[in-house]
Amino acid sequence: MNLYRYRFILARPLQLLPVLLGISIITFVLVRLIPGDPARVLLGAKSTPEAVARIRAQFGLDEPIWLQYLYFIKNLVMGDMGKSILYKLPVLQLIAERLAPTLLLILGSVLLALALAIPLASVAAVKRGRFADHAIRLFSTAGLGFPPFWLAIMLIILFSVKLDLFPVAGYGDSWGDRLHHLVLPCFTVALALSAVITRNLRASMIAELASDHATAARARGLSEARVFWRHVLPNAVIPAINLLAVNIGWLIGGSVVIETVFSIPGMGQLLVRGIFTRDYMVVQSVAMVFACATVIVNFLADILTVAIDPRVEL
């Protein structure tokens, strides 16, 4: 990579700081717009005004909203995400305890989606216009149309209730047990994600099969298989990388739904419970972690794209 590309990689994180600042403001404001008082939710319907005022003062909820935001940013920069109203524990500790299930779910879903999408897209591109291509395109369309929560329930009924192959819910204790519990959740997320990637990869592969460099490779005597693996697939994967990065936000949103359906003790379930209990610190902190993860993944996708294809304009 030339000097300009190194400068791009070093300067890119600085360009992302205003994005994270904007996300923090939007998240902070939207959390405050959730109906209900966290102190009253915590103490119950029969709580006295004095007790509610005491809880609000304890967690700084009686301060002006702009001052609460400044405290939030100051503490966030110092690595302090505040204390949960519901759990009475530091939010950073809660996130650390629930980070592994969410990471495993997302990573497993991405790997499974790629394992499904690459072969399907390859077959569809090579067999363009034939029965296999039509069947794969039908699968992609169906995958995009099924809501994740409905698909999760159908998979639970089939593979857990009827066939008794996988657990209905939970996370397990040992690593082997956890992987067994995550098969259905990962497959649920991967079906929709693989449908998006398959459609994108198929279109890219068809374009690459008809490209000049693929034609030149055939003219040099390379077999169709070598042309595909050496020239078509590497170039077709680049748009899929960017597409996967763009869909990381959708993937995180999907994991929130799936964690709730399958009772996985991850960050998504923590976020949902925080919303229902008006636990402001938990909601805004988890939302910021998800936002930072999305920004970082897109940054890494930019770097990977630049590293793979030197023709990419920055």
Residue pairs with C-beta under 8 A, 6 or more apart in sequence:
1 306
1 307
1 310
4 314
5 306
5 314
8 306
8 314
9 303
9 306
12 299
12 302
12 303
13 299
16 295
16 299
19 295
20 288
20 291
20 292
20 295
23 287
23 288
23 291
24 72
24 73
24 76
24 284
24 288
24 291
25 69
27 284
27 287
27 288
27 291
28 68
28 69
28 72
28 284
31 280
31 283
31 284
31 287
32 65
32 280
34 275
34 278
34 283
36 278
37 52
37 56
37 278
38 55
38 59
38 61
38 85
38 277
38 278
38 279
38 280
39 47
39 51
39 52
39 53
39 55
39 56
39 59
39 61
39 85
40 47
40 52
41 277
41 278
42 55
42 85
42 86
42 277
43 51
43 52
43 55
53 62
55 61
55 85
56 62
59 82
59 83
59 85
59 280
59 281
60 68
60 71
61 68
61 280
63 71
72 82
72 284
75 81
75 82
76 285
76 288
79 92
80 90
80 92
81 90
81 91
81 92
81 95
81 281
81 285
82 90
82 91
82 281
82 285
83 89
83 90
83 91
83 281
84 90
84 91
84 94
84 274
84 279
84 281
84 282
85 277
85 278
85 279
85 280
85 281
85 282
86 273
86 274
86 277
86 279
86 282
87 94
87 279
87 282
91 281
91 282
91 285
91 286
92 285
94 270
94 282
95 267
95 270
95 285
95 286
95 289
98 265
98 266
98 267
98 269
98 270
99 266
99 267
101 171
101 178
101 259
101 264
101 265
101 266
101 267
102 255
102 259
102 264
102 266
102 267
102 268
104 178
104 179
104 182
105 182
105 185
105 186
105 189
105 255
105 258
105 259
105 264
105 266
106 189
106 251
106 252
106 255
108 182
108 186
108 190
109 185
109 186
109 189
109 190
109 193
109 251
109 254
109 255
110 190
110 193
110 244
110 251
112 186
112 187
112 190
112 194
113 189
113 190
113 191
113 193
113 194
113 197
114 194
114 197
116 190
116 191
116 194
116 198
117 193
117 194
117 197
117 198
117 201
117 240
118 201
118 233
120 136
120 139
120 140
120 194
120 198
121 136
121 197
121 198
121 199
121 200
121 201
121 202
121 205
121 236
122 201
122 205
122 228
122 233
123 132
123 133
123 136
124 132
124 133
124 136
124 137
124 198
124 202
124 205
125 133
125 201
125 202
125 205
125 206
125 209
125 232
125 236
126 205
126 209
126 228
127 133
128 206
133 202
136 198
136 202
137 199
137 202
139 195
139 198
140 195
140 196
140 198
140 199
141 195
142 195
143 191
143 192
143 194
143 195
143 196
143 198
144 192
144 195
144 196
146 191
146 192
148 188
148 189
148 192
148 254
148 257
148 258
149 257
149 258
149 261
151 188
151 191
151 192
152 184
152 185
152 188
152 257
152 258
152 261
152 262
153 261
155 184
155 187
155 188
156 168
156 184
156 261
156 262
159 165
159 166
159 184
160 166
160 167
160 168
160 184
161 168
166 180
166 181
166 183
166 184
167 180
167 181
167 184
168 262
169 261
169 262
169 263
169 264
170 181
170 262
170 263
170 264
171 178
171 181
171 182
171 263
171 264
171 265
172 178
172 179
172 180
172 181
181 262
181 264
182 264
184 262
185 258
185 259
185 261
185 262
185 264
188 258
189 251
189 254
189 255
189 258
192 254
193 244
193 247
193 251
193 254
196 243
196 247
197 240
197 243
197 244
200 239
200 240
200 243
201 236
201 237
201 239
201 240
204 235
204 236
204 237
204 238
204 239
204 240
205 232
205 233
205 236
207 236
208 214
208 231
208 232
208 233
208 235
208 236
209 228
209 232
211 231
211 235
213 231
214 227
214 231
214 232
217 226
217 227
217 230
217 231
218 224
218 227
222 230
234 308
235 309
237 308
238 305
238 308
238 309
238 312
241 301
241 304
241 305
241 308
242 301
242 305
244 301
245 297
245 298
245 300
245 301
245 302
246 298
248 293
248 294
248 297
248 298
249 290
249 294
252 268
252 290
252 293
252 294
255 266
255 268
256 268
256 269
256 271
256 272
257 268
258 264
258 268
259 265
259 266
259 267
259 268
259 269
259 272
260 268
260 269
260 272
263 269
267 286
267 289
267 290
270 282
270 286
271 282
271 283
271 286
271 287
271 290
273 279
273 282
274 282
274 283
274 286
275 283
305 312
306 312
306 314
